[in-house]
Amino acid sequence: MKFTILALAAAAVSANVHDRTYYEEKFFNWLKTHEVKPVNGMHFVQMLKNFADNEDYINNHNAQGKSYQLGHNKFSHLTVEEYRDFARLGLDAAPQSTAEFVHQAPANLDSVPASIDWTTKGAVTPVKDQGQCGSCWSFSTTGSMEGAYFLKNGKLESFSEQNFVDCDNRSNGGKDKGCNGGLMDNAFTWATKNGGICSEADYPYVSGTTKTAGTCNTGCTQVKNSAPKSHTDVTKNSDSAMMSALAQQPVSIAIEADQKDFQLYKSGVFTGTCGAKLDHGVLAVGYGTLNGVDFYKVKNSWGTTWGDKGYILLGRGSQYNSGAGQCGMLAGPPSYPNF
């Protein structure tokens, strides 16, 4: 049996750039790092094949000197089709503007700072991990609420995504669908109606493992003054409006995250092919320029082993998706809560 598996493994990588031992050494280290256990021998062979293909893809891309680099992460054993299913990109549908207020572009962009990074100003909690639950919308929502709450109260609270996943649904006066998707504007509205949100410590996240929403826990204690008074949508397809909004606080955004380069992103400004079919909610936490390339800094919810310690820099400028922004990040519309 062992001989058969080795033979299959050798055949699986026969069309790759290097020999089997090159990929196996890296793959065994990857399995240990990410604590992944193959279900059986055939599963091992398939994962090794995918890993080898991704290794070649990463090396080929990185040799081209582009503005961003690729690297291995927890999705390295997956094809892009498997990644889309595994990551459970959880935006319910293309967001619709529901906010009472709209953040307009400033008349003069000179009033906006050249760069901003809320991660250096105490307004952003550590990177979290949604796991195998389509709850990205809840992480984007808590992220922008955490930032707004900090700026209002001078204290950084980690809000509960599980509170949203379990309770923000039709049974409790909400519109979102737990691990089956949701929208940030809907979640802001629910938090306002609910009178606030509980803390991460009081209502910890478990759906990343269970892969489903649980029963709403009404016994958790809401963080004082955690109910947004309202929320604001940022003018769509406008870098000026987005930069102006980000200059005042972190902003929830929707993006398209189903591309292979996004799957394997490691560092630098992501300027690769990325459409505007919105499928994932994340948090914009700043903007700036790196090596002459303008960017938005974005916090993801896939843990710290993905991307640049859980973050990605998305290209900034009207050249991306005809003004809709890199990965469609300006098209949502972007939004933020008001405390």
C-alpha positions as CSV (number, residue, x, y, z in Angstrom):
1,M,0.0,0.0,0.0
2,K,2.8,2.4,0.9
3,F,4.6,1.6,-2.4
4,T,1.3,2.4,-4.2
5,I,0.9,5.7,-2.5
6,L,4.5,6.7,-3.3
7,A,4.0,5.7,-6.9
8,L,0.9,7.8,-7.1
9,A,2.6,10.7,-5.5
10,A,5.5,10.5,-8.0
11,A,3.0,10.4,-10.9
12,A,1.0,13.3,-9.5
13,V,4.0,15.7,-9.6
14,S,5.6,14.3,-12.8
15,A,4.5,17.2,-14.8
16,N,5.8,19.8,-12.3
17,V,9.1,21.7,-12.5
18,H,10.9,19.9,-9.7
19,D,11.2,16.2,-8.6
20,R,8.9,14.7,-6.0
21,T,11.3,15.0,-3.1
22,Y,11.5,18.8,-3.5
23,Y,7.7,19.1,-3.1
24,E,7.3,16.4,-0.5
25,E,9.8,18.1,1.9
26,K,7.9,21.4,1.6
27,F,4.6,19.7,1.8
28,F,5.4,17.8,5.0
29,N,6.6,21.0,6.6
30,W,3.3,22.7,5.5
31,L,1.2,19.8,7.0
32,K,3.0,20.2,10.3
33,T,2.7,24.0,10.4
34,H,-1.0,24.1,9.6
35,E,-1.8,20.9,11.5
36,V,-3.5,19.3,8.5
37,K,-4.1,15.5,8.5
38,P,-4.9,13.7,5.2
39,V,-8.0,11.6,5.4
40,N,-6.3,8.8,3.5
41,G,-3.6,8.0,1.1
42,M,-5.5,9.3,-2.0
43,H,-6.3,12.5,-0.1
44,F,-2.6,12.9,0.6
45,V,-1.7,12.5,-3.1
46,Q,-4.3,15.0,-4.2
47,M,-3.2,17.6,-1.7
48,L,0.4,17.0,-2.7
49,K,-0.5,17.5,-6.3
50,N,-2.4,20.8,-5.5
51,F,0.5,22.0,-3.3
52,A,3.1,21.3,-6.0
53,D,1.0,23.1,-8.6
54,N,0.6,26.1,-6.3
55,E,4.4,26.0,-5.5
56,D,5.2,26.3,-9.2
57,Y,2.6,29.0,-9.6
58,I,4.0,31.0,-6.7
59,N,7.6,30.7,-7.9
60,N,6.6,31.7,-11.5
61,H,4.7,34.7,-10.3
62,N,7.4,35.9,-7.9
63,A,10.0,35.8,-10.6
64,Q,8.2,38.4,-12.6
65,G,8.9,41.3,-10.3
66,K,5.3,42.5,-9.9
67,S,4.1,44.8,-7.2
68,Y,2.9,41.9,-5.0
69,Q,4.3,38.5,-3.9
70,L,2.5,35.2,-3.5
71,G,3.3,32.5,-0.9
72,H,2.0,29.4,0.9
73,N,-0.8,29.6,3.5
74,K,-3.6,27.5,4.8
75,F,-5.1,27.3,1.3
76,S,-2.0,25.9,-0.4
77,H,-3.4,22.3,-0.6
78,L,-6.4,23.5,-2.6
79,T,-7.2,24.2,-6.2
80,V,-8.9,27.6,-6.7
81,E,-12.2,25.9,-7.1
82,E,-11.7,24.0,-3.8
83,Y,-10.5,27.2,-2.1
84,R,-13.7,29.1,-3.1
85,D,-15.7,26.3,-1.4
86,F,-13.4,25.9,1.6
87,A,-13.1,29.6,2.4
88,R,-16.9,30.0,2.3
89,L,-16.9,33.5,1.0
90,G,-20.0,34.8,2.8
91,L,-21.4,38.0,1.3
92,D,-25.1,37.3,0.9
93,A,-25.6,39.4,-2.2
94,A,-24.5,42.5,-3.8
95,P,-24.9,45.2,-1.1
96,Q,-27.6,47.8,-1.5
97,S,-27.5,51.3,-0.1
98,T,-29.7,51.4,3.0
99,A,-28.0,54.0,5.1
100,E,-29.6,57.3,6.2
101,F,-26.4,59.2,5.4
102,V,-24.0,59.2,2.5
103,H,-20.3,60.2,2.9
104,Q,-19.5,62.4,-0.1
105,A,-16.1,63.1,-1.7
106,P,-14.5,66.2,-0.3
107,A,-14.4,69.3,-2.5
108,N,-10.6,69.4,-2.0
109,L,-8.6,66.2,-1.5
110,D,-5.8,68.3,-0.1
111,S,-7.7,68.2,3.2
112,V,-7.2,64.5,3.4
113,P,-3.9,63.1,4.8
114,A,-1.5,61.4,2.4
115,S,-1.7,58.2,4.4
116,I,-3.5,56.7,7.4
117,D,-3.1,53.4,9.3
118,W,-5.6,52.7,12.1
119,T,-3.7,49.7,13.1
120,T,-1.0,52.0,14.5
121,K,-3.5,54.2,16.4
122,G,-5.1,51.6,18.6
123,A,-8.4,51.3,16.7
124,V,-8.1,47.8,15.3
125,T,-8.3,44.5,17.2
126,P,-6.0,41.6,16.3
127,V,-6.7,39.6,13.1
128,K,-9.5,37.0,13.7
129,D,-10.4,33.8,11.8
130,Q,-13.9,33.1,10.5
131,G,-13.0,29.4,9.8
132,Q,-15.3,27.4,7.6
133,C,-18.4,29.6,8.1
134,G,-19.6,32.2,5.6
135,S,-19.6,34.8,8.3
136,C,-17.2,37.4,6.8
137,W,-19.9,40.0,7.0
138,S,-20.0,39.7,10.8
139,F,-16.2,40.2,11.1
140,S,-16.3,43.2,8.8
141,T,-19.1,44.6,10.9
142,T,-17.4,44.1,14.2
143,G,-14.2,45.6,12.8
144,S,-15.7,48.9,11.8
145,M,-17.8,49.0,15.0
146,E,-14.6,48.4,17.1
147,G,-12.9,51.2,15.4
148,A,-15.8,53.6,15.7
149,Y,-16.3,52.7,19.4
150,F,-12.7,53.3,20.1
151,L,-12.7,56.7,18.5
152,K,-15.9,57.6,20.5
153,N,-15.0,56.1,23.9
154,G,-11.2,55.8,23.9
155,K,-11.3,52.1,24.6
156,L,-10.8,49.2,22.2
157,E,-13.4,46.5,22.6
158,S,-13.4,43.2,20.7
159,F,-17.0,42.7,19.7
160,S,-18.7,39.3,19.2
161,E,-19.1,37.9,15.7
162,Q,-21.0,35.0,17.2
163,N,-23.6,37.3,18.6
164,F,-24.3,38.5,15.0
165,V,-24.1,34.9,13.5
166,D,-26.5,33.4,16.0
167,C,-28.9,36.3,16.6
168,D,-29.0,38.6,13.5
169,N,-31.6,36.7,11.6
170,R,-35.3,36.7,10.8
171,S,-36.2,35.0,14.1
172,N,-34.7,38.0,16.0
173,G,-35.7,40.9,13.8
174,G,-32.6,40.8,11.5
175,K,-31.9,40.0,7.9
176,D,-28.6,38.1,7.8
177,K,-28.1,34.3,7.5
178,G,-25.4,33.2,9.9
179,C,-22.8,31.0,8.1
180,N,-24.8,31.3,4.9
181,G,-24.0,35.0,4.4
182,G,-25.0,38.4,5.3
183,L,-24.4,42.2,4.7
184,M,-22.7,44.7,6.8
185,D,-25.4,47.4,6.5
186,N,-27.9,44.9,7.7
187,A,-25.8,44.0,10.7
188,F,-25.3,47.7,11.6
189,T,-29.1,48.1,11.5
190,W,-29.6,45.0,13.7
191,A,-27.0,46.2,16.2
192,T,-28.9,49.5,16.5
193,K,-32.3,47.8,17.0
194,N,-30.8,45.3,19.4
195,G,-29.4,48.1,21.6
196,G,-25.8,47.0,21.1
197,I,-23.6,43.9,20.9
198,C,-21.8,41.6,23.4
199,S,-18.1,41.3,23.8
200,E,-16.0,38.5,22.2
201,A,-15.0,37.4,25.7
202,D,-18.6,37.1,26.8
203,Y,-19.9,35.5,23.6
204,P,-16.9,33.7,21.9
205,Y,-16.8,32.6,18.2
206,V,-17.3,28.9,17.6
207,S,-18.9,28.7,14.2
208,G,-15.6,28.5,12.4
209,T,-15.4,25.0,13.8
210,T,-19.0,24.0,13.9
211,K,-19.6,25.4,10.4
212,T,-23.1,26.6,11.4
213,A,-24.9,29.2,13.5
214,G,-26.0,28.3,17.0
215,T,-28.9,29.2,19.2
216,C,-29.1,32.9,20.0
217,N,-27.7,33.5,23.5
218,T,-29.8,36.3,25.0
219,G,-28.0,36.1,28.3
220,C,-24.7,37.8,27.3
221,T,-24.1,41.3,28.5
222,Q,-24.0,44.0,25.9
223,V,-21.0,46.3,25.9
224,K,-22.1,49.7,27.2
225,N,-22.8,52.2,24.5
226,S,-22.1,49.7,21.8
227,A,-25.3,50.4,19.8
228,P,-24.6,52.5,16.6
229,K,-26.9,55.5,16.4
230,S,-26.9,55.0,12.6
231,H,-24.6,54.0,9.8
232,T,-23.2,55.8,6.7
233,D,-22.6,54.6,3.2
234,V,-19.6,56.0,1.3
235,T,-20.3,57.3,-2.2
236,K,-19.7,54.4,-4.6
237,N,-16.7,54.2,-7.0
238,S,-15.0,57.2,-5.5
239,D,-11.4,57.1,-4.2
240,S,-11.8,60.6,-2.9
241,A,-14.8,59.7,-0.8
242,M,-13.2,56.5,0.4
243,M,-10.0,58.2,1.5
244,S,-12.0,60.9,3.2
245,A,-14.0,58.3,5.1
246,L,-10.9,56.3,6.0
247,A,-9.2,59.4,7.3
248,Q,-11.8,59.5,10.0
249,Q,-12.3,55.8,10.9
250,P,-12.0,52.1,9.6
251,V,-14.6,51.3,6.9
252,S,-16.4,48.0,6.0
253,I,-16.0,47.0,2.4
254,A,-17.1,44.2,0.1
255,I,-14.7,42.7,-2.4
256,E,-14.3,39.8,-4.9
257,A,-11.9,37.3,-3.3
258,D,-12.3,34.2,-5.4
259,Q,-9.2,34.6,-7.6
260,K,-6.1,32.4,-7.3
261,D,-3.8,35.3,-6.7
262,F,-6.0,36.4,-3.8
263,Q,-5.9,32.8,-2.5
264,L,-2.1,32.8,-2.4
265,Y,-1.4,36.5,-1.7
266,K,1.6,37.1,0.6
267,S,2.8,40.7,0.5
268,G,3.0,43.9,-1.5
269,V,0.3,45.9,-3.3
270,F,-2.2,43.5,-4.9
271,T,-2.7,44.8,-8.5
272,G,-3.5,41.5,-10.1
273,T,-6.6,40.4,-11.9
274,C,-9.5,40.8,-9.6
275,G,-13.1,41.5,-10.6
276,A,-16.0,43.2,-8.9
277,K,-18.4,40.4,-8.3
278,L,-18.6,41.0,-4.6
279,D,-18.5,37.9,-2.5
280,H,-16.5,38.7,0.7
281,G,-16.8,41.3,3.5
282,V,-13.5,42.8,5.0
283,L,-12.3,45.9,6.7
284,A,-10.4,48.8,5.2
285,V,-8.1,50.2,7.9
286,G,-6.0,52.7,6.0
287,Y,-4.3,53.8,2.8
288,G,-0.8,54.9,1.6
289,T,1.8,54.3,-1.0
290,L,4.4,51.5,-1.3
291,N,7.3,51.6,-3.8
292,G,5.3,54.2,-5.8
293,V,2.1,52.1,-5.9
294,D,-0.9,53.6,-4.1
295,F,-2.9,51.2,-1.9
296,Y,-5.6,50.6,0.6
297,K,-4.7,48.5,3.7
298,V,-7.3,45.8,4.4
299,K,-7.9,43.5,7.3
300,N,-9.1,40.0,6.4
301,S,-10.7,37.4,8.7
302,W,-8.7,34.3,7.7
303,G,-6.2,34.3,10.5
304,T,-2.6,35.6,10.5
305,T,-1.1,32.8,8.3
306,W,-2.9,34.2,5.3
307,G,-1.5,37.3,3.5
308,D,0.7,39.7,5.2
309,K,-0.1,38.6,8.8
310,G,-3.8,38.6,8.0
311,Y,-3.7,41.8,5.9
312,I,-3.7,42.7,2.2
313,L,-2.8,45.9,0.4
314,L,-5.2,46.5,-2.5
315,G,-4.2,48.8,-5.4
316,R,-5.8,52.3,-5.1
317,G,-6.8,54.3,-8.2
318,S,-9.4,54.8,-10.9
319,Q,-7.7,52.2,-13.1
320,Y,-9.1,49.3,-11.2
321,N,-12.4,47.9,-12.5
322,S,-13.4,51.2,-14.3
323,G,-13.4,53.0,-11.0
324,A,-15.1,50.4,-8.9
325,G,-11.8,49.8,-7.1
326,Q,-9.4,46.8,-6.9
327,C,-11.6,43.7,-6.3
328,G,-14.6,46.0,-6.4
329,M,-13.9,47.5,-3.0
330,L,-15.5,50.8,-3.8
331,A,-18.7,49.4,-5.4
332,G,-20.4,48.0,-2.3
333,P,-21.0,50.8,-1.2
334,P,-18.4,50.9,1.6
335,S,-20.0,51.7,5.0
336,Y,-19.3,52.6,8.6
337,P,-21.3,52.9,11.9
338,N,-22.0,56.2,13.7
339,F,-21.7,56.2,17.5
